[in-house]
Amino acid sequence: MAAHQEGHRHPLGAAGGAGGRPGAGRGGLVSTGERPVILNPAADRGKAGRREEEIQHALKRAGLAFELKRTEAPGHATELAREAAGAGVSLVVAAGGDGTVNEVAQGLVGTEVPLGILPIGSGNDYVRALGVPKDLREAARRLVEARPRPVDVGRVEGRYFLNSLGMGIDGQIAWDYRRMRLLKGEVGYLIATLLEIVRFRSFVAEVEADGWRFSGRLLTTAVMNGPYAGGGFFLAPQARPDDGKLDLVFIGNYPRLERFSVLPRTRDGSYLKLERMQLRRVREVRIRADRPLPVHMDGELLPEPMAELEVELLPGALKVV
């Protein structure tokens, strides 16, 4: 299910000493001695913005020279990350959930600048796959102590995803949730889920993946680069961000009453034992659905529903710490 709203030792903390200063505005990014920490204040339903002092304290204790930059609009995190990479910084840090991490990574894929993560969002599936600590102080220490390593990235429609892509009932649930005005948070997401379990109309898909072909009626299909999606759904137990493969998951159609027992099994991975599911490890995927469907990448919806997707793997295209 889609998440809702969101080697050499790396020379961190060496030059410039500890501490940092808050940054504001879009210009004058950072000196190369400071690492930009890109904070999405809207992450975790606005709670992330109230943790700025806690973030700064954790980074200072870790001994990281940094400058805190708040995002101001969608796409701003990508802009800040791209500018920082061009300025020659040694690290760019994303402070937020999976959506924020994805936005920052858009500006770093294909560069030598590593991505660091402070997981303070509502959806942290990717950091779980990477083994980043949930504790803020431990995550800050990791930025100083960990060595950069290459990880794989998926690409679709000119945009990158780090952890997961989904098309089907999960995308429709996320679409419904985004349109809700009165109900937000877990209650709103639960209501959207229950509604779609009852009313979602399965779709016919034709899939090509590394020469293998499939055609059938589905509830959802997912392309996974990590094992978890949607805030802890265990969709692809074997998926690893650095294994040179994507995990392609299908869940076939079920009658509406059976969906209430089938879909919750994606929480613990036991759905893999179901007869109407498939899992394959691939490098390229092409999906054609019989109608446009909402699509999410790393928990964030694409602007418009789509009927056709071409997904490719970019091995080792991003460095992370």
Secondary structure as GFF3:
##gff-version 3
##sequence-region A 1 321
A	DSSP	beta_strand	19	23	.	.	.	ID=ss1
A	DSSP	beta_strand	35	39	.	.	.	ID=ss2
A	DSSP	three_ten_helix	48	51	.	.	.	ID=ss3
A	DSSP	alpha_helix	52	62	.	.	.	ID=ss4
A	DSSP	beta_strand	65	70	.	.	.	ID=ss5
A	DSSP	alpha_helix	76	87	.	.	.	ID=ss6
A	DSSP	beta_strand	92	96	.	.	.	ID=ss7
A	DSSP	alpha_helix	98	106	.	.	.	ID=ss8
A	DSSP	beta_strand	115	119	.	.	.	ID=ss9
A	DSSP	alpha_helix	125	130	.	.	.	ID=ss10
A	DSSP	alpha_helix	136	145	.	.	.	ID=ss11
A	DSSP	beta_strand	149	156	.	.	.	ID=ss12
A	DSSP	beta_strand	159	161	.	.	.	ID=ss13
A	DSSP	beta_strand	164	168	.	.	.	ID=ss14
A	DSSP	alpha_helix	169	179	.	.	.	ID=ss15
A	DSSP	alpha_helix	185	199	.	.	.	ID=ss16
A	DSSP	beta_strand	203	209	.	.	.	ID=ss17
A	DSSP	beta_strand	212	224	.	.	.	ID=ss18
A	DSSP	beta_strand	228	229	.	.	.	ID=ss19
A	DSSP	beta_strand	233	234	.	.	.	ID=ss20
A	DSSP	beta_strand	246	252	.	.	.	ID=ss21
A	DSSP	alpha_helix	256	262	.	.	.	ID=ss22
A	DSSP	three_ten_helix	263	266	.	.	.	ID=ss23
A	DSSP	three_ten_helix	270	273	.	.	.	ID=ss24
A	DSSP	beta_strand	277	282	.	.	.	ID=ss25
A	DSSP	beta_strand	284	293	.	.	.	ID=ss26
A	DSSP	beta_strand	295	297	.	.	.	ID=ss27
A	DSSP	beta_strand	300	301	.	.	.	ID=ss28
A	DSSP	beta_strand	306	320	.	.	.	ID=ss29
###
